[in-house]
Amino acid sequence: MATVPPPPSKRQKTAAAALAQTQADVTEDMPEGAIRVRFVDQATGEAGSLPVISIALANATTKNLELLLNELQERGDDRIPYRFFYTSGGPPYDGGGEALGDRSDLYNALVKPGKISAESEVTLQYAPQAVFRVQAVSRCAAAISGHGENILTAQFSPANSQRLATGAGDNTARIFDCETGTPVHTLKGHTSWVLAVAWSPEGNILATGSMDNTVRLWDPSSGQALGTALKGHTKWVNSLSWEPYHLQATGRPRVASSSKDSTVRIWDVVGRKIDFALTGHKDSVTCVKWGGTGLIYTTSHDKTVKVWEASTQTLKFTLTGHAHWINHMALSSEFALRTGYHDHTGKVPGNEVEKVAKAKERFEKAVTVGGEIVERLATASDDTTVFLWSPLTSRKPIARLTGHQKQVNHVTFSPDGFYVASAGFDNHVKLWSARDGKFLFSLRGHVASVYQCCFSADSRLLVSASKDTTLKAWDVRTGKLKQDLPGHKDEVYAVDWSPDGEKVGSGGRDKQVRIWRN
Amino acid sequence: MPQNEYMERHAKQHGKRFDYEERKRKRIAREQHKGSENAQNFRGLRAKLYQQKRRKEKIQMKKTIRAHEERNVKSSEAAEPSSTPLPQYLLDRSSEKNAKALSSAIKQKRNEKAARFSVPLPKVKGISEEEMFSVVKTGKKTQKKGWKRVVTKPTFVGPDFTRRPVKYERFIRPMGLRYKKANVTHTELAVTVQLPIISVKKNPQNPMYTQLGVLTRGTIIEVNVSDLGLVTAGGKVVWGRYAQITNNPENDGCINALLL
């Protein structure tokens, strides 16, 4: 038998504890010296008028760099948070690169691992971030029963995170109060499953599209139907898209609906009739999006993307390239168009003119790249690829994003337009740079098909919903799992992050709506 | 009985009669008449056998006709995509047929405390050791020792099992009575799937039978359900689930079990 040494005496233990305490607060010593930093705009790749600056290594934290850059740009009080990227190669800087953490500093991130030497000049690309910060959702605030069948679609109201609308297989749409976690209104009228719900950008009308070939309009505050069903389609309605707020004729909003019957119909909401129909697709139109420049984009199972001019009601051109069904489409301006004049501050402009001006300003801010309006388009297809288009400038795709191993079901742009996330049946979500389509990260973790994903309003987080009954929140900067959100008892079909970033709503096959918050 | 294909060989060597095809065609054409004559004139056992054969032929014929008719039918109504509501992006896809469908129902049932320890067959008839084992009497040495046993019931033997030296081997589990798969049913889903057995968890008769992997009625086995795509609440894939054997495998030659 081995000899066991006696346990330490009390005096020895206290001495050891005291030693541990005194040693605990020894800080890592920063080397003296400075590093020369050149700031380059990530969007343009040019330094502009910014000088090369020498910074002491001890002070070169991300926070300080951000202050310095704001100072150099003479922004005064309204500072913008920046994220800094480092790529080892010289110019041209092709997007992406290694992002510096918010609490990191140049010495620990770059010099110590030997990526740069303290003597050389380092070029950092900077990209502006949202001035507000969304915290990752971490817990289920409410699980609301009510729907009698599978929940098929969900969308938050554009104004804030108070109201969530869901469409379900029990032929109803419901509106939930997310503050209290209670159902508010049950919108009955459809005779078959509700496949699509869409809030108007103003937030005062809710449109629902159904398996019974009709579109219905509702007043979300009272839960009353606005007129009867809008009939016209001969097959079910796949998706809905409202006319952007700044393009609407005052008081006469319109909504576009795409259907399995290969047509898209534009409905006059006030007149309750078909304004016009867009025919030309040869197969089911899977997705319709109304762009902020007055173009309507549609994707279809006939492998084409068609771009229509809303004012003349004609086909402008057709984008071809996909080899199989196109399942979904995202616009770089989608978030701005969906929320209209509602922003993170919650202030609503006083009158109509200001509202339109603000909605227009928000749209232009979202899509302006290098001084011109570039509305980009990402399409996800069964041919396992995602195409990135810039229909205003070219009919050729900017990039073909390959990497998925099965059909890509869902694609979405980040609200700031820097990232594209695609979710596929191969259990992965992939992150791409929206500027040139460069592959950034593969978000692995789901064990079954990923059905949908959604960015937070500040573009720093992503939440994905999967067949494996979980939601997962991801950190966009590092591509790591931020939060695993189990709770649903079956497949999750729909997920949405509220425009103000407070809550995430999800619904699926277990007939429960779940509200998640931090 | 003919040995080898001597007729084919002959035809290859010498060719066929010049009127072979013609005679064959005529024979086939007269087959109906021949058949009818036989049906009318056969007597006794021959008639019985003939009618039996004819009946089987007719069943086959009717089945083929029905299959052809079905193929020709054009349904006017649009095929209902699915009975359960599906989101727009899953509508036109061929739905995978698996038992995952109502998995939440099972999960809810398991949540109920009472259901957790209840099994479909709470009691089974005891099996004595005399019935379970037969004494091996073959071989000079074995006869003297008299402690070698053959398990007479179906068993599950793990894939990594190697026999011990014959000298020390106390129990023999015959190859013919080993099973690797079980037909596992979930009653609520009304789904039966053949799943590989992972292990024998508990044989209610005797702990020794559990060790030996004996499969009798009432035995709890662990089956590999990874094909079904079940997922826990935490998002992990479930691959082993317990099931209880409901039939007497030694009588039926197969293993039927209920998923717990």
Interface residues (C-beta under 8 A of the other chain):
Chain A: E149 N150 L152 T153 A168 G169 D170 W193 L195 A196 W236 N238 S239 K260 S284 T286 H301 W325 N327 H328 N409 H410 H446 V447 A448 Y451 S466 D468 T469 T470 D484 P486 G487 K489 D490 Y493 A494 R509 D510
Chain B: T84 P85 L86 P87 Q88 Y89 L90 L91 D92 S103 S104 K107 Q108 G229 V231 T232 A233 G234 G235 K236 V237
